[in-house]
Amino acid sequence: MLKLMKLEMRKFRIGTYVRAALIANVVILGFVCMMSLIADFKDLFPSYDTAYSTIDTFARATYIVFASVLISRLIIDEFRNKSITVLFMYPINRKKLIAAKLLVIVLFTLVADIVTNLFVGIGFYVLNLFASVIPDQFTWSIAGKLLLKVIMSALATSFLSLIPLYFGMRKHSGAATIVSSLIVVGIVCQNTGSFTLYSIIAIPIGLALLGAAIAYMSIRNIEHVDVLK
């Protein structure tokens, strides 16, 4: 499985998406800093929980869309262009092949989401040292709670980001995949202060399970799918 994942990452030049993610990190940090310094930041970020919830929301929205692009490139385009038939001619289990692609997407989303939260979070902390955006003291207890939230949120995001796969596979449409990801973003990334739908634990868990179910359904009968149709 690891060899298949490495081949997929090399084939689709995953480094391009890593560089794009790094650029996204800088853009998100710049946007958060701009919001803090230009707006009435005392009302905008009254606490660390609110500030880091906002950062997490930006990261989540970014990588749900990123994941949809990866789904489109790694899976949907290959079915649409029939190039997947060449891969299916090799003596490799079809389920393992598609599972390797899905794992690349899930792991990329998971790692990128966590890295972005850490990068932007640390950047905001440094800004706060000089600008006193949030007057409260940042403690190790707060840091531990926020880190746990980030990891749990990233895990849920990495699986729910597979939901657009269902819409893309129906017509083998990359556009449908990306548009459906924007709809998912609209549902899970609405942020009012420190409250989001994501704050209701049942919602991210339910959507993550839905994403995992969609991934399973996409490979369950792949051995019997005639891609030449």
C-alpha angles and dihedrals in degrees: 000000000000091000091051090050092050091050091050092049091049093045094052095036097240088189088075090060092044090056090047089051091051090052089049089054092056092045093050091047091049091049093049091048091049091050090050097049103036103037126061089277096185088068094035097052108020092159143015090252091059094045096049092041087058091049090050090050092054091048092047093051092047096051097042086061091042089053091051090054090051091048089051094049101039100038118005097048092049092054093044094049092041089233087126087074090069091055092047089056091066119090091256125119108255093220091055090049095053092039089055090054092049092048091053089054095045095046093045091051093046096049095040092050092051094044092050092050091050095044096046092038092055090044091053091047091054090048090051091055090062103028101034092222089163114030095201119099116257108230135188088248091058091045092052093050092047092048091052090050091050093051094047092046092049092050091053092044093051091059101036087053086072092068093091088060089077093057094042095051094051093072099005087247123158090192092056089050094054095041091051089051089056089053090051089050090052090054101045102030104057105124126193108177106305093336123097133156083254087067088070098082094210092062100059091039092049093046091046090053089048090052091049090049091051090050090051093048090050092060102029096089099020091117089065099042115113103212091185092074 
